[in-house]
Amino acid sequence: MNAVHFVVPAGIDDPARPSGGNAYDRQVRDGLADAGWTVHMHEVGDLADVLARLPDGSVVLLDGLVALPAPEVLVPESRRLRLVALVHMSLGDAREGAVLSAVASVVTTSNWARELLLERYSLPPDRVHLAAPGVEAAELAPGTPAGSSLLSVAAVIPGKGHDLLVDALATLNGEPWSCLCVGTLERDPAFVASLRRRADPRMRFSGALP
């Protein structure tokens, strides 16, 4: 039977840590199992230790949050393991380039991301694959007629652009608006504190919500 070792960040099943990446990883895990694969999950603490314990020739799917910052671990291991990097979001740095050049295959979550990686790192197109996420049916949110109630859903960290949102909302010059930011506040407290100092009181931060 086919087997894959899936290396993911800690807490992908923790309801207190909701994220699109975690939801995607759970769907990949369940989809592989439904397709007949034996899936061995590894919530990573020490990546080097996790990989060192795997038999030669093992197929290893690695979430990009774990894989892309760690070329010093993955490049040597790529000589004995069949590594596949799952890229939710490109880092755009030399570490990522080293990892993606070493792994056997790359999986991206959008065609835009695939084209970006192909252009940025000159990867062989037949090694970079698309597995776009779907959606679960849900009722439509009612919205507001004038579009004055805004919702941002993302962890409050620099890479998600909340600082740019603060600047954009400051240009509305008296227009009525409110903005609710839903996402964890725990990953970069200093960034959260700087946002709160700059943000209009109409911009509220709820923390993570399941």
Backbone as ProteinMPNN parsed JSONL, in Angstrom:
{"seq_chain_A": "MNAVHFVVPAGIDDPARPSGGNAYDRQVRDGLADAGWTVHMHEVGDLADVLARLPDGSVVLLDGLVALPAPEVLVPESRRLRLVALVHMSLGDAREGAVLSAVASVVTTSNWARELLLERYSLPPDRVHLAAPGVEAAELAPGTPAGSSLLSVAAVIPGKGHDLLVDALATLNGEPWSCLCVGTLERDPAFVASLRRRADPRMRFSGALP", "coords_chain_A": {"N_chain_A": [[0.851, -1.198, 0.0], [0.464, 2.303, -0.725], [2.295, 4.78, 1.019], [2.639, 7.786, 2.899], [4.475, 10.264, 4.555], [3.437, 12.959, 6.353], [4.404, 16.079, 7.114], [3.734, 18.591, 9.307], [2.868, 21.867, 10.705], [2.688, 22.294, 14.3], [-0.413, 21.639, 15.949], [-2.519, 21.488, 14.011], [-5.044, 20.458, 14.255], [-6.145, 21.842, 16.3], [-8.816, 23.539, 17.628], [-8.628, 26.08, 18.646], [-6.792, 27.346, 17.133], [-7.483, 28.299, 14.443], [-7.016, 28.254, 10.898], [-6.631, 28.949, 7.403], [-4.587, 27.492, 6.197], [-4.254, 25.324, 7.973], [-6.773, 24.104, 7.701], [-6.665, 23.355, 5.014], [-4.497, 21.53, 5.07], [-5.63, 19.515, 6.651], [-7.647, 18.623, 4.936], [-6.112, 17.626, 2.83], [-4.792, 15.533, 4.157], [-7.029, 13.909, 4.825], [-8.076, 13.431, 2.29], [-6.013, 12.018, 0.99], [-6.032, 9.703, 2.567], [-8.603, 8.753, 1.975], [-8.186, 8.097, -0.647], [-6.761, 5.811, -0.464], [-4.193, 5.882, 0.569], [-1.76, 5.315, 3.135], [-1.398, 7.441, 5.723], [0.992, 8.997, 7.573], [1.139, 11.142, 10.162], [3.087, 13.92, 11.203], [3.525, 16.206, 13.554], [5.513, 18.837, 13.66], [8.329, 19.251, 15.741], [11.176, 19.142, 16.137], [12.53, 19.318, 13.162], [14.729, 18.111, 11.866], [15.144, 15.852, 13.434], [12.726, 14.456, 13.075], [12.834, 13.792, 10.308], [15.19, 12.311, 10.199], [14.509, 9.919, 11.363], [13.028, 8.565, 9.496], [12.631, 5.928, 7.078], [14.923, 5.253, 4.361], [14.042, 6.403, 1.1], [11.433, 7.034, 1.701], [8.287, 8.641, 1.057], [7.701, 11.991, 1.566], [5.66, 14.528, 2.489], [5.713, 17.93, 2.946], [4.547, 20.635, 4.777], [4.755, 24.012, 3.744], [5.315, 26.002, 5.677], [6.872, 24.678, 7.475], [8.872, 23.578, 5.86], [10.103, 25.468, 4.03], [11.768, 27.4, 5.376], [14.022, 25.874, 6.018], [16.493, 24.91, 4.594], [18.947, 23.855, 5.355], [18.372, 21.488, 6.585], [16.685, 20.101, 4.789], [17.903, 19.97, 2.228], [20.224, 18.188, 2.431], [18.748, 15.858, 3.223], [17.232, 15.377, 1.007], [18.587, 13.684, -0.63], [18.11, 11.099, 0.1], [15.43, 10.799, 0.732], [12.11, 11.048, -0.625], [11.065, 13.976, -1.194], [8.386, 16.289, -0.961], [7.282, 19.511, -1.347], [4.775, 21.498, 0.009], [3.418, 24.387, -0.89], [1.923, 27.023, 0.482], [2.231, 29.794, 0.612], [4.563, 31.875, -0.888], [7.89, 32.528, 0.24], [9.894, 33.929, -1.004], [12.72, 34.052, -0.857], [16.27, 33.205, -0.51], [16.47, 30.869, 0.972], [14.052, 29.513, 0.476], [14.34, 29.109, -2.284], [16.517, 27.313, -2.344], [15.419, 25.058, -1.07], [13.222, 24.401, -2.771], [14.516, 23.8, -5.111], [15.769, 21.475, -4.432], [13.895, 19.509, -3.665], [11.81, 16.698, -4.67], [9.305, 17.211, -5.819], [6.892, 19.888, -6.102], [4.01, 21.284, -4.642], [1.457, 23.557, -5.216], [-1.038, 25.91, -4.052], [-2.479, 27.519, -5.712], [-2.902, 28.603, -9.12], [-1.676, 30.984, -9.682], [0.355, 31.063, -7.711], [1.846, 28.881, -8.555], [2.793, 29.735, -11.091], [4.319, 31.894, -10.25], [6.385, 30.661, -8.732], [7.591, 29.092, -10.715], [8.604, 31.085, -12.408], [10.237, 32.544, -10.662], [12.196, 30.778, -9.702], [13.008, 29.195, -11.812], [12.113, 26.525, -12.085], [11.611, 23.117, -13.194], [8.707, 22.708, -15.117], [7.208, 20.31, -14.97], [7.592, 19.414, -12.426], [6.175, 20.955, -10.689], [3.142, 21.31, -9.234], [-0.432, 21.829, -9.187], [-2.82, 22.051, -6.659], [-5.637, 23.075, -6.03], [-7.513, 24.615, -3.4], [-10.831, 23.726, -2.341], [-14.181, 24.696, -1.402], [-16.376, 24.592, 1.425], [-19.863, 24.311, 1.434], [-21.805, 27.062, 2.506], [-24.013, 29.392, 4.138], [-24.568, 32.548, 2.576], [-22.964, 35.499, 3.719], [-24.709, 38.358, 4.981], [-23.776, 40.986, 4.44], [-23.407, 44.58, 3.808], [-25.372, 47.228, 2.456], [-23.93, 49.497, 1.507], [-21.387, 48.653, 1.661], [-19.949, 49.251, 3.952], [-19.267, 47.864, 6.231], [-16.565, 46.071, 7.089], [-14.538, 43.112, 6.826], [-11.748, 41.388, 7.925], [-9.982, 38.44, 7.654], [-7.523, 36.774, 9.045], [-4.437, 35.674, 10.501], [-2.929, 37.974, 12.725], [-0.253, 39.163, 11.702], [2.868, 40.381, 10.297], [3.079, 39.554, 7.539], [0.479, 39.388, 6.557], [-0.576, 41.861, 6.027], [-2.003, 43.77, 7.575], [-1.053, 46.235, 8.414], [-0.966, 47.679, 6.043], [-3.679, 47.791, 5.563], [-4.552, 49.422, 7.678], [-3.378, 51.845, 6.831], [-4.743, 52.215, 4.401], [-7.429, 52.508, 5.201], [-7.247, 54.867, 6.55], [-7.341, 56.749, 4.564], [-9.942, 57.275, 3.865], [-11.344, 59.545, 4.521], [-13.579, 60.622, 6.173], [-15.662, 58.989, 5.345], [-18.2, 56.658, 6.286], [-17.381, 53.74, 8.097], [-16.623, 50.453, 9.371], [-14.411, 48.023, 10.72], [-13.727, 44.701, 11.262], [-11.25, 42.66, 12.502], [-10.462, 39.419, 12.341], [-8.593, 36.967, 13.751], [-5.7, 35.243, 15.038], [-3.982, 36.82, 17.737], [-1.669, 36.194, 18.903], [0.754, 35.475, 17.754], [2.579, 37.472, 17.031], [3.009, 39.647, 19.159], [4.193, 42.208, 19.444], [3.867, 43.402, 16.923], [1.07, 43.476, 16.812], [0.577, 45.26, 18.916], [1.703, 47.609, 17.865], [0.007, 48.057, 15.698], [-2.433, 48.559, 16.992], [-1.868, 50.948, 18.249], [-1.78, 52.666, 16.068], [-4.168, 52.335, 14.702], [-7.468, 53.361, 13.711], [-10.204, 53.768, 16.029], [-12.435, 52.431, 15.028], [-11.525, 50.152, 13.888], [-11.395, 46.943, 14.841], [-10.098, 44.256, 16.834], [-10.574, 40.949, 17.176], [-9.29, 38.629, 17.906], [-8.635, 35.073, 17.459], [-11.312, 33.156, 16.066], [-13.362, 30.301, 16.188]], "CA_chain_A": [[0.0, 0.0, 0.0], [1.19, 3.558, -0.74], [2.393, 5.448, 2.318], [3.233, 9.113, 2.871], [4.695, 10.946, 5.828], [2.987, 14.342, 6.175], [5.022, 16.883, 8.169], [2.899, 19.798, 9.395], [3.071, 22.629, 11.937], [1.966, 21.802, 15.469], [-1.734, 22.187, 16.247], [-3.425, 21.677, 12.87], [-6.39, 20.058, 14.655], [-6.519, 22.623, 17.486], [-9.864, 24.506, 17.26], [-8.255, 27.419, 19.097], [-5.817, 27.903, 16.191], [-8.022, 28.118, 13.095], [-6.36, 28.948, 9.784], [-6.865, 28.331, 6.113], [-3.557, 26.496, 5.957], [-4.572, 24.127, 8.744], [-7.93, 23.454, 7.079], [-6.183, 22.735, 3.772], [-3.699, 20.358, 5.423], [-6.544, 18.456, 7.097], [-8.319, 18.083, 3.759], [-5.118, 16.813, 2.127], [-4.652, 14.304, 4.949], [-8.216, 13.067, 4.697], [-8.218, 13.037, 0.893], [-5.05, 10.959, 0.718], [-6.523, 8.483, 3.213], [-9.756, 8.274, 1.204], [-7.674, 7.559, -1.909], [-6.084, 4.556, -0.215], [-2.847, 6.054, 1.104], [-1.512, 5.303, 4.57], [-0.843, 8.756, 6.016], [1.634, 9.125, 8.875], [1.217, 12.567, 10.471], [4.168, 14.352, 12.099], [3.463, 17.617, 13.928], [6.953, 18.98, 13.808], [9.019, 19.998, 16.778], [12.528, 19.182, 15.597], [12.392, 18.778, 11.804], [15.843, 17.226, 11.556], [14.925, 14.592, 14.132], [11.611, 13.77, 12.415], [13.265, 13.219, 9.038], [16.256, 11.334, 10.411], [13.924, 8.649, 11.786], [12.266, 7.955, 8.407], [13.438, 5.023, 6.245], [15.345, 5.713, 3.037], [13.052, 6.247, 0.05], [10.087, 7.421, 2.135], [7.643, 9.819, 0.473], [7.477, 12.935, 2.651], [4.986, 15.767, 2.108], [6.035, 18.901, 3.989], [3.923, 21.953, 4.728], [5.76, 25.027, 3.475], [5.726, 26.722, 6.878], [7.919, 23.864, 8.081], [9.94, 23.221, 4.927], [10.797, 26.513, 3.273], [12.861, 28.065, 6.097], [14.98, 24.911, 6.557], [17.298, 24.21, 3.593], [20.066, 23.142, 5.972], [17.875, 20.158, 6.909], [16.036, 19.415, 3.677], [18.78, 19.702, 1.078], [20.899, 16.888, 2.613], [17.803, 14.748, 3.294], [16.644, 15.135, -0.317], [19.376, 12.662, -1.315], [17.651, 9.761, 0.475], [13.985, 10.809, 0.89], [11.354, 11.643, -1.738], [10.47, 15.133, -0.531], [7.422, 17.107, -1.701], [6.988, 20.734, -0.596], [3.439, 22.059, -0.186], [3.641, 25.825, -0.729], [0.733, 27.866, 0.605], [2.608, 31.182, 0.346], [5.99, 31.963, -1.18], [8.707, 33.419, 1.056], [10.643, 34.781, -1.913], [14.092, 34.283, -0.437], [17.229, 32.192, -0.932], [16.18, 29.601, 1.643], [12.996, 28.86, -0.289], [14.898, 28.663, -3.553], [17.338, 26.133, -2.117], [14.535, 23.936, -0.772], [12.419, 24.007, -3.925], [15.41, 23.215, -6.108], [16.243, 20.174, -3.961], [12.84, 18.515, -3.466], [11.403, 15.97, -5.871], [8.124, 17.858, -6.396], [6.311, 21.022, -5.387], [2.568, 21.439, -4.804], [0.996, 24.903, -4.869], [-2.475, 25.989, -3.801], [-3.136, 28.353, -6.728], [-2.148, 28.697, -10.364], [-0.831, 32.174, -9.549], [1.54, 30.681, -6.956], [2.645, 27.993, -9.395], [3.494, 30.536, -12.093], [5.32, 32.7, -9.538], [7.532, 29.823, -8.391], [8.267, 28.728, -11.967], [9.345, 32.248, -12.897], [11.225, 33.015, -9.68], [13.279, 29.818, -9.456], [13.291, 28.42, -13.023], [11.884, 25.115, -11.79], [11.001, 22.367, -14.298], [7.245, 22.761, -14.961], [6.595, 19.029, -14.632], [7.798, 19.151, -11.005], [5.389, 21.902, -9.89], [1.766, 20.876, -9.443], [-1.493, 22.641, -8.594], [-3.918, 21.392, -5.937], [-6.386, 24.236, -5.539], [-8.496, 24.29, -2.36], [-12.242, 23.95, -2.61], [-14.897, 25.354, -0.306], [-17.539, 23.91, 1.952], [-21.046, 25.151, 1.248], [-22.261, 27.803, 3.689], [-24.902, 30.495, 3.791], [-23.904, 33.799, 2.272], [-23.048, 36.57, 4.71], [-25.63, 39.372, 4.455], [-23.108, 42.182, 3.958], [-24.08, 45.869, 4.028], [-25.642, 47.806, 1.132], [-22.902, 50.437, 1.063], [-20.058, 48.081, 1.826], [-19.255, 49.987, 5.009], [-18.802, 46.93, 7.264], [-15.465, 45.336, 6.478], [-14.078, 41.96, 7.582], [-10.445, 40.83, 7.569], [-9.799, 37.143, 8.31], [-6.121, 36.365, 8.91], [-3.58, 35.888, 11.666], [-2.416, 39.352, 12.733], [1.201, 39.09, 11.581], [3.259, 41.319, 9.231], [2.88, 39.072, 6.182], [-0.923, 39.436, 6.139], [-0.875, 43.187, 5.491], [-2.889, 44.627, 8.369], [-0.497, 47.585, 8.437], [-1.429, 48.337, 4.817], [-5.113, 48.043, 5.743], [-4.643, 50.627, 8.512], [-3.064, 53.016, 5.995], [-5.792, 52.403, 3.402], [-8.641, 53.011, 5.85], [-7.003, 56.259, 6.949], [-7.546, 57.647, 3.414], [-11.355, 57.328, 3.502], [-11.748, 60.952, 4.638], [-14.915, 60.883, 6.685], [-16.642, 57.983, 4.941], [-18.524, 55.751, 7.39], [-16.915, 52.366, 7.954], [-16.112, 49.719, 10.521], [-13.626, 46.88, 10.241], [-13.445, 43.675, 12.262], [-10.123, 41.804, 12.133], [-10.579, 38.134, 13.03], [-7.378, 36.173, 13.585], [-4.928, 35.176, 16.265], [-3.16, 37.958, 18.139], [-0.632, 35.629, 19.765], [1.996, 35.093, 17.078], [3.521, 38.603, 16.991], [2.39, 40.662, 20.021], [4.736, 43.547, 19.199], [3.203, 43.912, 15.72], [-0.311, 43.786, 17.203], [0.591, 46.48, 19.73], [1.957, 48.764, 16.99], [-1.217, 48.305, 14.934], [-3.451, 49.157, 17.855], [-1.505, 52.351, 18.485], [-2.006, 53.443, 14.855], [-5.461, 52.088, 14.063], [-8.696, 54.059, 14.079], [-11.012, 52.943, 16.944], [-13.424, 51.625, 14.3], [-10.862, 48.915, 13.499], [-11.4, 46.118, 16.045], [-9.355, 42.997, 16.745], [-11.311, 40.003, 18.014], [-8.558, 37.392, 18.137], [-9.1, 33.94, 16.648], [-12.67, 32.651, 16.299], [-13.556, 29.033, 15.48]], "C_chain_A": [[0.884, 1.244, 0.0], [1.173, 4.198, 0.64], [3.069, 6.792, 2.128], [3.361, 9.627, 4.299], [4.39, 12.431, 5.602], [3.481, 15.152, 7.369], [4.355, 18.256, 8.18], [3.272, 20.597, 10.641], [2.26, 22.029, 13.086], [0.58, 22.436, 15.536], [-2.684, 22.296, 15.08], [-4.861, 21.261, 13.202], [-6.896, 20.85, 15.858], [-7.578, 23.649, 17.103], [-9.562, 25.932, 17.71], [-7.264, 28.089, 18.154], [-6.317, 27.726, 14.757], [-7.199, 28.871, 12.056], [-6.704, 28.222, 8.503], [-5.844, 27.258, 5.804], [-3.817, 25.206, 6.71], [-5.742, 23.373, 8.122], [-7.514, 22.731, 5.809], [-5.41, 21.453, 4.091], [-4.586, 19.208, 5.892], [-7.258, 17.816, 5.912], [-7.363, 17.211, 2.94], [-4.936, 15.485, 2.846], [-5.831, 13.366, 4.721], [-8.398, 12.581, 3.262], [-7.247, 11.934, 0.512], [-5.511, 9.639, 1.331], [-7.693, 7.889, 2.437], [-9.315, 7.627, -0.114], [-6.846, 6.291, -1.717], [-4.664, 4.665, 0.301], [-2.849, 5.844, 2.619], [-0.776, 6.596, 4.905], [-0.308, 8.772, 7.447], [1.838, 10.613, 9.157], [2.347, 12.836, 11.457], [3.992, 15.849, 12.352], [4.855, 17.989, 14.42], [7.327, 19.773, 15.054], [10.426, 20.248, 16.282], [12.483, 18.51, 14.221], [13.501, 17.793, 11.483], [15.643, 15.861, 12.207], [13.814, 13.78, 13.477], [12.09, 13.081, 11.151], [14.325, 12.142, 9.231], [15.708, 9.958, 10.776], [13.158, 7.943, 10.67], [13.162, 7.06, 7.556], [13.801, 5.66, 4.905], [14.235, 5.444, 2.022], [11.646, 6.631, 0.442], [9.599, 8.637, 1.361], [7.245, 10.739, 1.616], [6.881, 14.212, 2.076], [5.164, 16.754, 3.249], [5.285, 20.2, 3.763], [5.017, 23.013, 4.587], [6.206, 25.816, 4.689], [6.851, 25.993, 7.595], [9.126, 23.767, 7.161], [10.759, 24.406, 4.44], [11.891, 27.23, 4.057], [14.029, 27.15, 6.461], [15.798, 24.19, 5.485], [18.438, 23.412, 4.207], [19.679, 21.724, 6.391], [17.434, 19.42, 5.65], [16.97, 19.1, 2.518], [19.569, 18.411, 1.282], [19.931, 15.703, 2.605], [17.191, 14.427, 1.929], [17.399, 14.057, -1.084], [18.887, 11.259, -0.975], [16.135, 9.661, 0.645], [13.342, 11.449, -0.335], [10.513, 12.782, -1.153], [9.549, 15.891, -1.487], [7.08, 18.306, -0.828], [5.612, 21.253, -0.985], [3.504, 23.547, 0.139], [2.304, 26.557, -0.702], [1.051, 29.303, 0.183], [4.12, 31.254, 0.188], [6.69, 32.924, -0.227], [9.527, 34.368, 0.195], [12.064, 35.043, -1.478], [14.972, 33.098, -0.829], [16.972, 30.851, -0.258], [15.123, 28.821, 0.876], [13.54, 28.314, -1.601], [15.726, 27.399, -3.41], [16.483, 24.902, -1.863], [13.814, 23.473, -2.031], [13.272, 23.415, -5.042], [15.84, 21.805, -5.733], [15.153, 19.114, -3.909], [12.446, 17.869, -4.791], [10.243, 16.638, -6.582], [7.675, 18.993, -5.502], [4.82, 21.033, -5.675], [2.203, 22.843, -4.369], [-0.523, 24.901, -4.734], [-3.195, 26.934, -4.762], [-2.276, 28.364, -7.982], [-1.227, 29.904, -10.335], [0.463, 31.826, -8.821], [2.448, 29.781, -7.783], [3.459, 28.802, -10.407], [4.585, 31.386, -11.448], [6.57, 31.879, -9.24], [8.303, 29.413, -9.635], [9.13, 29.875, -12.475], [10.502, 32.607, -11.964], [12.431, 32.093, -9.592], [13.622, 28.954, -10.659], [13.173, 26.923, -12.777], [11.328, 24.409, -13.023], [9.478, 22.325, -14.117], [6.615, 21.441, -14.549], [6.831, 18.618, -13.177], [6.933, 20.026, -10.109], [3.917, 21.707, -10.225], [0.787, 21.771, -8.685], [-2.52, 21.745, -7.913], [-4.729, 22.488, -5.256], [-7.382, 23.816, -4.462], [-9.915, 24.517, -2.852], [-12.876, 24.705, -1.456], [-16.019, 24.444, 0.166], [-18.736, 24.859, 1.855], [-21.456, 25.802, 2.569], [-23.208, 28.898, 3.22], [-24.091, 31.753, 3.507], [-24.049, 34.768, 3.444], [-23.917, 37.685, 4.146], [-24.946, 40.609, 3.901], [-23.859, 43.45, 4.341], [-24.248, 46.543, 2.676], [-24.528, 48.707, 0.611], [-21.493, 49.878, 1.188], [-19.266, 48.719, 2.947], [-18.783, 49.111, 6.159], [-17.793, 45.983, 6.635], [-15.011, 44.215, 7.412], [-12.731, 41.517, 7.035], [-10.27, 39.543, 8.353], [-8.379, 36.667, 8.037], [-5.44, 36.524, 10.255], [-2.984, 37.29, 11.591], [-0.892, 39.285, 12.863], [1.601, 39.949, 10.383], [2.937, 40.837, 7.823], [1.462, 39.151, 5.672], [-1.388, 40.841, 5.769], [-1.83, 44.051, 6.291], [-2.367, 46.063, 8.457], [-0.911, 48.363, 7.194], [-2.922, 48.658, 4.907], [-5.338, 49.275, 6.6], [-4.418, 51.878, 7.669], [-4.179, 53.288, 4.993], [-7.05, 53.0, 4.03], [-8.484, 54.465, 6.274], [-7.242, 57.245, 5.818], [-9.02, 57.864, 3.091], [-12.012, 58.666, 3.805], [-13.208, 61.146, 5.016], [-15.979, 59.907, 6.253], [-16.947, 57.064, 6.13], [-18.005, 54.34, 7.111], [-16.641, 51.775, 9.338], [-15.397, 48.491, 9.986], [-13.341, 45.945, 11.412], [-12.331, 42.78, 11.733], [-10.186, 40.542, 12.987], [-9.331, 37.316, 12.728], [-6.547, 36.238, 14.847], [-4.075, 36.419, 16.479], [-1.905, 37.504, 18.884], [0.719, 35.469, 19.081], [3.021, 36.214, 17.016], [2.936, 39.742, 17.822], [2.911, 42.079, 19.783], [4.087, 44.185, 17.977], [1.766, 44.306, 16.038], [-0.364, 45.092, 17.986], [0.822, 47.709, 18.854], [0.734, 49.09, 16.146], [-2.254, 49.021, 15.782], [-3.133, 50.614, 18.164], [-1.877, 53.223, 17.29], [-3.443, 53.399, 14.366], [-6.548, 53.01, 14.59], [-9.501, 53.167, 15.034], [-12.064, 52.08, 16.246], [-12.837, 50.323, 13.768], [-10.677, 48.074, 14.769], [-10.718, 44.785, 15.788], [-9.981, 42.002, 17.708], [-10.462, 38.855, 18.518], [-9.138, 36.283, 17.262], [-10.508, 33.529, 17.043], [-12.828, 31.335, 15.542], [-14.649, 29.136, 14.424]], "O_chain_A": [[1.934, 1.256, 0.643], [0.162, 4.162, 1.341], [3.967, 6.93, 1.297], [2.471, 9.443, 5.13], [5.013, 13.077, 4.76], [3.035, 14.942, 8.497], [4.403, 18.991, 7.194], [3.923, 20.066, 11.541], [1.265, 21.34, 12.86], [0.41, 23.614, 15.223], [-3.595, 23.122, 15.128], [-5.796, 21.666, 12.51], [-7.971, 20.555, 16.38], [-7.284, 24.556, 16.324], [-10.166, 26.884, 17.216], [-6.926, 29.258, 18.337], [-5.656, 27.079, 13.945], [-6.741, 29.987, 12.302], [-7.028, 27.034, 8.511], [-6.179, 26.228, 5.218], [-3.628, 24.117, 6.168], [-5.712, 22.146, 8.024], [-7.963, 21.613, 5.556], [-5.632, 20.416, 3.465], [-4.322, 18.05, 5.567], [-7.454, 16.601, 5.887], [-7.765, 16.172, 2.417], [-4.926, 14.43, 2.212], [-5.65, 12.178, 4.456], [-8.825, 11.448, 3.039], [-7.614, 11.009, -0.213], [-5.401, 8.585, 0.705], [-7.774, 6.674, 2.258], [-9.98, 6.728, -0.63], [-6.293, 5.753, -2.677], [-3.988, 3.648, 0.458], [-3.827, 6.162, 3.296], [0.337, 6.824, 4.43], [-1.057, 8.584, 8.406], [2.62, 11.272, 8.472], [2.545, 12.091, 12.417], [4.275, 16.666, 11.476], [5.311, 17.515, 15.461], [6.734, 20.805, 15.371], [10.83, 21.384, 16.036], [12.408, 17.285, 14.125], [13.244, 16.747, 10.888], [15.939, 14.832, 11.601], [13.933, 12.563, 13.335], [11.788, 11.907, 10.936], [14.346, 11.159, 8.491], [16.361, 8.944, 10.528], [12.682, 6.827, 10.873], [14.327, 7.388, 7.333], [13.068, 6.503, 4.387], [13.574, 4.407, 2.067], [10.74, 6.567, -0.388], [10.372, 9.541, 1.044], [6.536, 10.324, 2.533], [7.516, 14.897, 1.273], [4.81, 16.459, 4.39], [5.372, 20.798, 2.691], [6.066, 22.927, 5.225], [7.352, 26.261, 4.745], [7.688, 26.618, 8.246], [10.267, 23.861, 7.614], [11.989, 24.348, 4.441], [12.879, 27.644, 3.45], [14.95, 27.592, 7.149], [15.802, 22.959, 5.463], [18.856, 22.4, 3.645], [20.542, 20.859, 6.538], [17.769, 18.251, 5.464], [16.831, 18.051, 1.889], [19.589, 17.585, 0.37], [20.248, 14.654, 2.046], [16.687, 13.323, 1.721], [16.899, 13.562, -2.094], [19.214, 10.312, -1.69], [15.599, 8.554, 0.698], [13.951, 12.286, -1.001], [9.397, 12.568, -0.68], [9.878, 16.108, -2.654], [6.636, 18.139, 0.308], [5.319, 21.427, -2.168], [3.629, 23.927, 1.303], [1.637, 26.695, -1.728], [0.262, 29.949, -0.506], [4.866, 30.753, 1.029], [6.169, 33.996, 0.083], [9.825, 35.488, 0.613], [12.581, 36.138, -1.697], [14.496, 32.118, -1.402], [17.229, 29.803, -0.852], [15.269, 27.62, 0.649], [13.233, 27.185, -1.983], [15.651, 26.508, -4.256], [16.778, 23.823, -2.376], [13.798, 22.279, -2.33], [12.784, 22.609, -5.833], [16.232, 21.023, -6.599], [15.445, 17.932, -4.088], [12.704, 18.402, -5.87], [10.188, 16.639, -7.811], [8.018, 19.062, -4.322], [4.402, 20.818, -6.813], [2.587, 23.281, -3.284], [-1.204, 24.006, -5.236], [-4.405, 27.129, -4.637], [-1.065, 28.158, -7.914], [-0.129, 29.866, -10.891], [1.544, 32.235, -9.244], [3.672, 29.901, -7.723], [4.661, 28.585, -10.564], [5.652, 31.576, -12.031], [7.687, 32.342, -9.468], [9.534, 29.387, -9.62], [10.257, 29.66, -12.92], [11.6, 32.932, -12.415], [13.559, 32.557, -9.428], [14.456, 28.055, -10.541], [14.025, 26.146, -13.207], [10.639, 25.038, -13.825], [9.008, 21.937, -13.048], [5.598, 21.433, -13.855], [6.325, 17.584, -12.739], [6.951, 19.86, -8.889], [3.498, 21.913, -11.364], [1.135, 22.385, -7.676], [-3.026, 20.797, -8.513], [-4.539, 22.789, -4.078], [-8.028, 22.776, -4.591], [-10.165, 25.394, -3.679], [-12.175, 25.287, -0.628], [-16.542, 23.631, -0.596], [-18.631, 26.048, 2.155], [-21.451, 25.157, 3.618], [-23.204, 29.28, 2.05], [-23.054, 31.988, 4.128], [-25.102, 34.851, 4.076], [-23.871, 37.941, 2.943], [-25.471, 41.234, 2.98], [-24.825, 43.404, 5.103], [-23.362, 46.445, 1.828], [-24.214, 48.689, -0.579], [-20.519, 50.555, 0.859], [-18.036, 48.73, 2.905], [-17.983, 49.556, 6.983], [-18.132, 45.192, 5.756], [-15.086, 44.345, 8.633], [-12.582, 41.297, 5.833], [-10.392, 39.541, 9.578], [-8.067, 36.214, 6.936], [-5.805, 37.387, 11.053], [-2.581, 37.741, 10.519], [-0.33, 39.342, 13.957], [0.759, 40.226, 9.528], [2.551, 41.648, 6.982], [1.237, 38.998, 4.472], [-2.491, 41.0, 5.247], [-2.416, 44.983, 5.74], [-3.155, 47.003, 8.563], [-1.176, 49.563, 7.269], [-3.373, 49.679, 4.387], [-6.21, 50.09, 6.299], [-5.166, 52.851, 7.772], [-4.53, 54.443, 4.751], [-7.667, 53.897, 3.455], [-9.464, 55.206, 6.35], [-7.338, 58.448, 6.06], [-9.332, 58.572, 2.133], [-13.143, 58.897, 3.379], [-13.978, 61.758, 4.275], [-17.105, 59.979, 6.744], [-16.044, 56.73, 6.897], [-18.177, 53.817, 6.01], [-16.456, 52.49, 10.323], [-15.741, 47.98, 8.92], [-12.781, 46.359, 12.427], [-12.447, 42.209, 10.649], [-9.99, 40.59, 14.201], [-9.052, 37.01, 11.569], [-6.672, 37.176, 15.635], [-3.524, 36.99, 15.537], [-1.168, 38.325, 19.428], [1.736, 35.34, 19.763], [4.22, 35.942, 16.954], [2.418, 40.706, 17.26], [2.158, 43.045, 19.905], [3.788, 45.379, 17.989], [1.293, 45.35, 15.588], [-1.236, 45.929, 17.754], [0.199, 48.747, 19.077], [0.445, 50.261, 15.898], [-2.878, 49.982, 15.332], [-4.045, 51.426, 18.324], [-2.247, 54.384, 17.463], [-3.895, 54.321, 13.687], [-6.548, 53.391, 15.76], [-9.492, 51.945, 14.882], [-12.534, 51.098, 16.821], [-13.57, 49.479, 13.252], [-9.907, 48.439, 15.658], [-10.754, 44.254, 14.679], [-9.925, 42.191, 18.923], [-10.856, 38.167, 19.46], [-10.016, 36.523, 16.434], [-10.858, 33.551, 18.223], [-12.465, 31.258, 14.368], [-14.937, 28.156, 13.737]]}, "name": "protein", "num_of_chains": 1, "seq": "MNAVHFVVPAGIDDPARPSGGNAYDRQVRDGLADAGWTVHMHEVGDLADVLARLPDGSVVLLDGLVALPAPEVLVPESRRLRLVALVHMSLGDAREGAVLSAVASVVTTSNWARELLLERYSLPPDRVHLAAPGVEAAELAPGTPAGSSLLSVAAVIPGKGHDLLVDALATLNGEPWSCLCVGTLERDPAFVASLRRRADPRMRFSGALP"}
